[in-house]
Amino acid sequence: MDKKIWITILLIIILIGVGIYLFYNKNNEDIISNNTTENSEVNENASSSNNDENNTFEDTSDNSSYTTEKTGANQTTNQTVGATNPPPKNLSEKEIASFSTKIYTKDSERQNNIKLTCSTLNNTDVAPGNTFSFTKTVGRSTSSKGYQKADIFTNGQKTKGFGGGNCQVSTTLYNAVLKVNGLSVTERHEHSNDVPYIKNGKDAAVAYGSYDLKFVNNLDYSIRIKCSATDNNISIKIMKLE
């Protein structure tokens, strides 16, 4: 066979081999790149999950042992209220219940936390058939919101934590709600320790992500929560909107 033909065939074989090599090398690089990206995303998600869990425990108001109270009344509802709502137009307010508790601990950090929580809770409306959630309405107690470390209970021991004082606000609300027939408490927790601002068995401990105060509005009208705090007292009123 002519020498030129052999050289041409050899060149074709070499070109085909180089093409195959480049093709598989490119695929391997893509696979390695994809695996690296997937592993990076998994690690980032795991890190984010761990941070969320840490925040849940860091921001709790009380981490003591609790006695849980849950009722079966109307636990399936249309909506859970988790934020303050703007006041509806053209509706008047009529007080139907109120309750107040005395503030015995006067440290500035606890006073600060109580006033922040009362400000967030104030003017929250709960429509008929809806469930109110204290922790969803108030949210996490974080330093970025202005919360400071104050006394909390951890496993029955007094320590410091963000949002210390929130439980007195939720307790005040709980006792106001008990005065209204048609507001059904579906979740409530007691502290393992006695608290000075309410008699035993009437407290309502809260801890974001763990323990909540919830009630259902079984009335045929909306209600509004009015909440205020001074250095000496927390006062909560339940208003009928008509």
Secondary structure, DSSP 8 states (H G I E B T S, - for coil): --HHHHHHHHHHHHHHHHHHHHHHHHHHHHHHHHHHHHHHHHHHHHHHHHHHHHHHHHT-S-BS--EEE---TT---S-EE-S-----TT--EEEEEEEEEE-----HHHHHHHHHHHHHHTTEEE-TT-EEEHHHHH----GGGT--EEEEEETTEEEEEETTTHHHHHHHHHHHHTTSTTEEEEEEEE-SS--TTS-TT-----BTTTB--EEEE-SSS-EEEEEEE-SSEEEEEEEEE-
